[in-house]
Amino acid sequence: MMSKRINFHQTFPPTAEFITRLMEVCDTGKALTKEELSEMTGIPTGKSSGKVEPHICYAEYMGLIKDDCKGGKHELTLTSLGKEILRQDPGMQEKVSTAACHSRLSSLYGGAYLWSAMFKDILPRYTRGIGDAELKEETEKLIGQPAKMGPFFSSYSGMFGNLGLISKKESKYELLQGTADKELIYSYAYALIYEWENKFPGQTEVTSMELDSLRIAETFGMSEKTYYSILEMLAERDIVHFNRQLMPYTLYRTHNAEDIIPLLYSELC
């Protein structure tokens, strides 16, 4: 399930460069201190803070690594998603990479609680944007404690800026209306099926209402119409099948999330 460590990021947004450096030192079979990892990667750290441990958290929430942490030492291993991104796009510059990482970071299952709350609950309800005062009230009501929002918003002008998900206009933050990007079709598929498998384990068919509860459209700032067009594109690729004979319709999946990972970059020109 999702971690509720709200301010794990301290004051640091994620950077693709530091996450890549951590992925490159995974699978050593050794448990390393943050100081040793700092020396190996060049990521700065200090006695009480620094960027190593927040970036380990980011990379784990993004589904790229697993961290077996005991006694202040981290044994890092790459996941299958981490291996594919490191092989195909080590600089994490492609939208395919950032879309997959964004979807896992904001997932209800293994993601970061603040990211999930913002994309799946708070931002979609404020269609004309949300100001700082409203945001403070919403996050404290939902999360139960103050949240350091700077790193969240910086990540969508920084590492995830190429997704064009959030803008700031007249002191209000707004979730932008996303379009269906053909290059990202397998990133959308991965996000959908990952949430599906976790929320409805062992269930290969879901109703349209169950599908809506996964909040994938909200995760990518899509309208209902745009999201439906994504589902039709996935049906054309035999990732899902519609059963329109039932009202409301049901959707059947033919793949697991792990099956989608090798396909992520297949639509790139």
N, C-alpha and C positions, 0 to 999 in steps of 0.2 A: 504493500500500500504506500501511499504518498507520505513523505516526510513533512512534519509541521515545524521544522526548523526555519522560522520565518526570515531571520536576518543572517543566515549562513554566509551570505555574500559579503558580510561586513560593509564595506563601502565600495566594492569593486564590481563593475559589470564584467561579463565574460568577454574574453578576447580569443579569436580563432587561433592566433599564434601560440598563446600559452596552452590552450587545450591540445593543439597539435603536438607541442613539445612533450606534454604529459603522455599522450598516446604513444609517442616514439620511445618512451622508457618503460612501457608496460611489459609484462611477461618475462621479467628477469628471474622470477622465482624467489626474490628476496624482499623482505619487509624493510622499508626505508623510512627514516625520519624526514620531516619536512625540510630540514636543513640539508640532508643528503640529496633530496629531490631538487632543492633549489640549486645546489652545486652542479647537478647533472643537467638541468634544463635551462639555467639562467633566469628562472622565475624568481623574483625577489621575495624574501620572507624575513620575519623578525621573530623575536622571542614570544610576543603576545599576539601578533597579527601578521599580515603579509598576504601575498597573492597565491601561494601554493595551495593551501587547504581550501579556500573558496573555489579555486579552479578545479580541484579534485571533485568537489561537490557538484559544480556545474557539469563536468564531464560525466559524472555518474547519473545525474538527473537527466541528461541528454541521451542516456542509454549507450554511451560510447565505451565506458570502462566499468569495472567492478572494483571496489575498494574494500579489501579485508583489513580493517584497521584494528590493531591490538596494541595496547600499551604505547600509544603515540606513534606507532610505525604503520606505514601503509604498504600493503602488497597489492599492486595494481595489475589487473589483467584486462585485456581488450575483449569486448563483446564482438559478436559477428557484425553488428552495425559499425562499430569502431574500426574493425579490420577493413570493411568495404570502403568506408570514407577515407581511411588512411591510404588505401591502395588507389582509389579513383581520383581523389581530390584532397591531397594532403594539406593544402593551404586553406581548405574549407571556404573557397571563394564562390563555388557554384550554389545557385539557389536550391538545387536538389538537396545539398548537404544541410544548408541552414534550415530548410523547410522540415526535414526529418528531425533535426535537433530541436527546433522550436516545438514541434508536435510532442516530442517526448518530454521536454522541459515543462510544458504546460499540461501534461497528462495527469489524469486522476489517479494513475497507477504508476508509482515510482517517480513521478515528477516533483517539481518544487511547488509547495502549497500556494505561495504567493502568485506564481505564474498561472497556475490552474484557476485560482479564484478570480484573477483579473480577466482572463480570456473566456472562461466558461460561465462566469456569473456577472461580474461587475460591469466591464466595458460594454458587453452587448445590450445591457439595459439602458445605457445612456447614449442613445443614438445621435444626440446633438453634442456629445462630448461631456466630460466631467471635469470640474475644477478641483483645485487642491483641497478646499474645505469639505466638499462632498466626498472626495476620495478618502480623506482622513476618517470621516465618519463611517463610510462604507467598510473600509479595511478594518477599523477597530471593532465594528459590529460583527463582521464575518470572522475575523481572525482572533479577536480578543486581546490584541496588543498592537502598539504602534509598529508600523513597518517602514523600513528604509526604502523609499520608492525610487530614489535616484538611480541606483544600478538597474532596476527594472526598465525604466524608460530609456536609459543610456544604451541598453542592449539592443533596442529597436531603432536607434539612430546609428548604432555601431555594428556589432557582429551580425545582427538580423536586419540591418537597414535595407538590404537588397530585397526583402520580402514586402516592404511598403505597407506594414500593418497598422502602425500608429503614427498619428501626426499631432502636433500641438498648434492650436489656432486660438488666438485671443485668450490665452491663459487657460485653455481647456484641452484636455487630452481626448483624442477621438480615435475609435477603431475604424479604420478605413474599409470601404467596400472592396472586397477582393474580386478578381476575375478568375476564370478557369484558365490556368496556364498549362498547356499541353506538356511542356517539359517536366512539370511537377506531378504528372498523373500518378506515378508510382510512389511519390512521397505522400500524396493524398491517400493512396491505397494502403500504404504502410500505417499511416496515422489511424485510419478507419479500423483496420483489422486488428491492430494492437489494442485499441480501446475495446473493441468488440470481444476479443478473446479474454480480456481481463474482467470486463463487466458481466459477460455472459459465457463463462467457461464451458466448453463442450457443446455449445449451442451454435450450430452452423446456419440457422435460419432465425431472423429477427423480424418483428413487425416494424412498420414505419415509425410507430411511436417509440419503440425501443431504440431504433436507429437515431431518432432525434435526441434521445437522452444521452447519447455519446458526445454531443456538442462539438462535432467536427466542423460544421459550418462556422460556428462561432470562433473556433480555434484559428481559422484562416480568414475571418471577417467576411464570410460569404453570405449572400442572400440565399433564401430557400431555393429560388429558381436556379441560381448558379450552382449550388450544391447538387441539385437534382441532375444538372447537366454533367457534373463530375461522375455521378453514379452511372449515368448512361454511358459515359466513356469507359468506365470500368467494366460495364456489362459487355461492351464491344470487344474488350480484351479478355473476356472470359474470367475475370477476377471475381465477379459477382453475377448472380442471375436474379432478375425480377420475377416475382409471381404476381402479375396484375389481375389475376382472376379473383383474388381475395380483396376485400375492401375493409380496412385499408390494406394496401399492398404489403407483401413481405419481401425480404431480400435474403438470398442464399449465397454464402461465400464458398468458393472452391479452393481457397488458399489459406495458409497460415501466414502470420506476419513475417516469420523467418523466411518463407518462400519468396517474399517480395524484395528482400534486401538485395539479392543479386540483380534485380531488374531496375533498381532505382535510377541508374544513369542511362538506361537504354533509349530514352527519348531525346537525349542531347544531340544537337546537330554536330 
